[in-house]
Amino acid sequence: MTMDVSEAVASRRSIRKFLPDAVDQAVLARVLEKAQRAPSGGNTQPWNALVVTGEPLARILAETAKVIPEGSAAHAPEYQIYPPELDGAYAERRFGVGEAMYAALQIPREDKRGRLTQFMANFRCFDAPVLMLVHTPRYMGPPQWADIGMWLQTVMLLLREEGLDSCAQEAWAIYQKQIRACVDIPEDHVFFCGLSIGKRDPDAPINGFPVARAPLSEAVRFAGF
């Protein structure tokens, strides 16, 4: 039975521990072909992506691993992942999901090494067998970045329909130089994010902790009804 949209939305989550099972290229092509129907202003379709596995992915992971010990000195993001002025409910939600994740892993706040080790799992794609690298021309503005977000959500929901999972990782932006050294991302494009793709490990605690969502009343108002 085909998964309906509501089920795909409800079951999609950022997976942070994947099984090693390979992903069929034909399945990915089917998902991405369908996702081409995602909306975009003026039908610009500003998304661009490179999907890697096997040796190209291993090369990216190896090159990134070399510079991780350098800390922030090796970081070169092309944009701010979070605004420095993030505050209020937005900051609380970001902090809250991180604490919920570490609690599920039983890594207390004082265990700095344990938390750093878990953060570094980002740059192993959480053991996913596939990584999609998303980029767009530098002259694209906020409306086109919003279009890319709609496309990514469409991709992630279609992956669920195929029994696959994902994790959108803007964290990869800090190592865009290492990625560019390994694969062909045009220099006149901004590297936006990675999307790790595979099958979730259903037994991993990190894939099951509750992720709070704000009540509708905090996000949406109605008028004229």
CORJOGI-V12432 format. One record per backbone hydrogen bond with DSSP energy under -1.0 kcal/mol. NH is the residue of the N-H (numbers start at 1). CO is the residue of the C=O. E is the energy in kcal/mol with one decimal. If there is no record, write none. Layout:
<<NH CO E> <NH CO E>>
This chain:
<<8 4 -2.2> <9 5 -2.6> <10 6 -2.4> <11 7 -2.2> <12 8 -1.2> <15 166 -2.1> <18 126 -2.3> <19 199 -3.2> <28 24 -1.8> <29 25 -2.7> <30 26 -2.0> <31 27 -2.4> <32 28 -2.7> <33 29 -2.2> <34 30 -2.1> <35 31 -2.2> <37 34 -1.9> <38 35 -2.3> <43 40 -2.3> <44 41 -1.6> <48 135 -1.1> <50 133 -1.9> <52 131 -2.9> <58 54 -2.5> <59 55 -2.4> <60 56 -1.8> <61 57 -2.5> <62 58 -2.3> <63 59 -2.5> <64 60 -2.3> <65 61 -2.4> <66 62 -1.4> <68 64 -1.4> <70 67 -1.8> <71 68 -2.1> <73 70 -1.2> <74 71 -1.8> <75 72 -1.4> <76 174 -2.5> <86 83 -1.9> <92 88 -2.3> <93 89 -2.4> <94 90 -1.8> <95 91 -2.6> <96 92 -2.7> <97 93 -2.2> <98 94 -1.4> <99 95 -2.2> <100 96 -2.2> <101 97 -2.0> <102 98 -2.4> <103 99 -2.3> <104 100 -2.0> <105 101 -1.4> <106 103 -1.0> <107 102 -2.7> <111 108 -1.6> <112 110 -1.8> <115 111 -2.1> <116 112 -2.4> <117 113 -2.5> <118 114 -1.9> <119 115 -2.3> <120 116 -2.4> <122 119 -1.7> <123 120 -1.4> <124 121 -1.7> <125 122 -1.5> <126 121 -2.4> <127 124 -1.9> <128 125 -2.1> <130 197 -1.3> <131 52 -2.4> <132 195 -2.4> <133 50 -3.2> <134 193 -3.0> <135 48 -2.6> <136 190 -1.9> <138 188 -2.4> <140 137 -1.7> <145 141 -2.0> <146 142 -2.2> <147 143 -1.7> <148 144 -2.0> <149 145 -1.9> <150 146 -2.0> <151 147 -2.3> <152 148 -2.8> <153 149 -2.4> <154 150 -2.0> <155 151 -2.6> <156 152 -2.8> <157 153 -2.3> <158 154 -2.2> <159 155 -2.2> <160 156 -1.6> <161 157 -1.7> <162 158 -1.2> <163 160 -2.0> <164 159 -3.1> <165 198 -3.7> <167 196 -1.6> <169 194 -3.7> <172 169 -1.1> <173 170 -2.4> <174 171 -1.6> <175 172 -1.6> <176 173 -1.4> <179 175 -2.1> <180 176 -2.6> <181 177 -1.6> <182 179 -1.2> <183 179 -2.3> <185 183 -1.2> <189 186 -1.7> <190 136 -3.2> <192 134 -2.8> <193 134 -1.1> <194 169 -2.2> <195 132 -2.0> <196 167 -2.4> <197 130 -2.5> <198 165 -1.9> <201 17 -2.4> <204 201 -1.4> <207 204 -2.0> <208 205 -1.8> <218 215 -2.1> <219 216 -1.1> <220 216 -2.7>>
